[in-house]
Amino acid sequence: MPIICKLETERGEVLGEINDEDLLQGLLPEPNDETFHCLRFIDPYGNTVFNRAQAERFLVELDLLERKARTTPEKELLARIETLARRCRDDVHLYLKFYGD
């Protein structure tokens, strides 16, 4: 099930977009894994939004996922998401949004 990741302004303007091609869901932690304060809440069936204040923790957790990635496409996907998350962290009024199916 594909998950789309977008970096958006507060007005909904899309600054970056990634189609995960069904890779992300296999890497995400279980919803009850309390090691992950942000990533466990990405909903493959709904929408999830992270703001600037959450982006630093998101990046820490993304680093943990990068260690789990085995294939080149998985690693490339996480690197692209990291780029968007860093922009979200470093600028105001930006949101990292995940759109499930």
C-alpha positions as CSV (number, residue, x, y, z in Angstrom):
1,M,0.0,0.0,0.0
2,P,1.7,3.2,-1.1
3,I,2.3,6.1,1.3
4,I,3.0,9.6,-0.2
5,C,5.3,11.9,1.7
6,K,5.0,15.6,1.0
7,L,6.6,18.7,2.4
8,E,4.0,21.4,2.4
9,T,3.6,25.1,3.4
10,E,0.9,26.1,5.8
11,R,-1.2,27.0,2.7
12,G,-0.8,23.5,1.3
13,E,1.8,24.4,-1.4
14,V,3.8,21.3,-2.1
15,L,7.6,21.9,-1.9
16,G,8.6,18.2,-2.3
17,E,6.9,14.9,-2.9
18,I,7.9,11.3,-2.6
19,N,5.9,8.2,-3.6
20,D,7.2,5.4,-1.4
21,E,6.4,2.6,-4.0
22,D,5.2,0.3,-1.2
23,L,8.6,0.3,0.6
24,L,7.9,2.5,3.7
25,Q,5.2,0.4,5.4
26,G,7.6,-2.5,5.7
27,L,10.2,-0.4,7.5
28,L,7.8,1.4,9.9
29,P,7.7,0.4,13.5
30,E,4.7,-1.3,15.0
31,P,2.1,1.2,16.5
32,N,2.9,-0.1,20.0
33,D,6.7,0.3,19.7
34,E,7.3,3.1,22.2
35,T,10.9,3.5,21.1
36,F,9.4,5.5,18.3
37,H,7.6,8.6,19.5
38,C,6.8,9.9,16.0
39,L,7.2,7.2,13.3
40,R,4.9,4.7,15.0
41,F,2.0,7.0,14.3
42,I,2.4,7.1,10.5
43,D,-0.9,5.7,9.4
44,P,-0.8,3.7,6.2
45,Y,-4.6,4.1,5.8
46,G,-4.9,7.8,6.8
47,N,-2.9,11.0,6.9
48,T,-0.2,11.9,9.4
49,V,1.3,15.4,9.9
50,F,4.6,16.4,11.6
51,N,5.6,20.0,12.3
52,R,8.9,21.8,12.9
53,A,8.9,21.0,16.6
54,Q,8.6,17.3,15.9
55,A,11.0,17.2,13.0
56,E,14.2,16.8,15.2
57,R,12.8,13.7,17.0
58,F,11.5,12.4,13.6
59,L,15.0,12.6,12.2
60,V,16.5,10.7,15.2
61,E,13.9,7.9,14.6
62,L,14.5,8.0,10.8
63,D,18.2,7.2,11.5
64,L,17.0,4.1,13.4
65,L,15.0,3.0,10.4
66,E,18.0,3.6,8.1
67,R,19.8,0.9,10.0
68,K,16.9,-1.5,9.3
69,A,16.9,-0.7,5.5
70,R,18.6,-3.5,3.5
71,T,18.0,-2.7,-0.2
72,T,19.2,0.3,-2.2
73,P,15.6,1.5,-3.0
74,E,14.8,1.4,0.8
75,K,17.9,3.4,1.6
76,E,17.3,5.9,-1.2
77,L,13.7,6.4,0.0
78,L,14.7,7.1,3.6
79,A,17.4,9.5,2.4
80,R,14.8,11.4,0.3
81,I,12.5,11.6,3.3
82,E,15.3,12.8,5.5
83,T,16.0,15.7,3.1
84,L,12.3,16.8,3.4
85,A,12.4,16.3,7.2
86,R,15.5,18.5,7.5
87,R,13.8,21.3,5.5
88,C,10.7,21.0,7.7
89,R,13.0,21.3,10.8
90,D,15.0,24.2,9.5
91,D,12.2,26.4,8.2
92,V,9.0,27.8,9.7
93,H,5.5,27.1,8.6
94,L,6.4,23.8,6.8
95,Y,4.8,20.5,7.5
96,L,5.9,16.9,6.6
97,K,2.8,15.1,5.7
98,F,2.3,11.4,5.0
99,Y,-0.8,10.4,3.0
100,G,-1.9,6.7,3.3
101,D,-4.1,4.9,1.0
